[in-house]
């Protein structure tokens, strides 16, 4: 299974040495929606968010149709309301992704737990129809957010 892509960068704000061959190594599995940053680590969070926004955009939209890109973006952000006057530019899509990425990069608790993969489209549609705010679907994978999951609604249907 692909665990993400490894990126190297020289971040002058984090470099402790003048050696250009000492780089920071960054790895991401952006599409999994389970991004968790160690809160005890020190880094330029604003720079990291911009970096992650670019990675997520490329993963969701690069070389994809407009429809596929926007569908991926809505699923990634767990948003199902299309913003008015959305122009599908790279900047506007990244702007739309940024609040989700910001929340992911600053959270203290895991909010996306893998539930199932390889789920057929009929079942996915049934799961989405439950309207439970703690359930998200990306591709054929279902995740549960325990901080938003409404256990009073649709649990028996989900099971």
Residue, then its C-alpha position, 0 to 999 in steps of 0.5 A: x500500500x502506498x504510504x505517501x510521498x516523501x519530499x525534501x526541502x531546505x527551509x531556511x527558517x528551520x535550518x540550523x546549519x549552513x550546509x545546503x545538503x542538510x534538508x528537512x524531510x517531509x512525508x505526507x499521505x494527504x488523501x487519507x485525511x488522517x494527518x496528525x502533526x506532533x504538537x510537541x514539534x517545532x516548525x513554521x506551521x503557516x509554511x507547513x500548511x501552504x506546503x500541504x495545501x499544494x500537495x493536497x491540491x495536486x493529489x486531488x486535482x492535477x491532471x483530473x477533469x474539473x468534475x473529478x477534481x471538485x468531487x475529490x475536493x468536496x469529499x476531502x473537506x467533507x463539504x457537500x454544498x457548492x460555494x457560489x461563484x466558484x471558478x475552479x482556479x488553483x488559487x480558489x480550490x486551495x483557498x477552499x482546502x485551506x480551512x480543512x488543512x489548517x484544522x488537520x495541522x493544528x488538531x490534538x486528537x485524531x479525527x479520521x479513523x479508517x472504517x472500511x475500504x473497497x466499499x461498493x458504490x451502492x453501499x457508499x451511497x447508503x452510508x452518505x445518505x445517513x447524513x451522519x456528520x462523523x462519516x466521510x467517504x473518499x474514493x471507496x474508503x469510509x472514515x469515522x470522525x469520533x469528534x463529530x459522529x452522532x451516535x444517536x443517529x443511524x448507527x444500526x444502519x451503518x453497521 
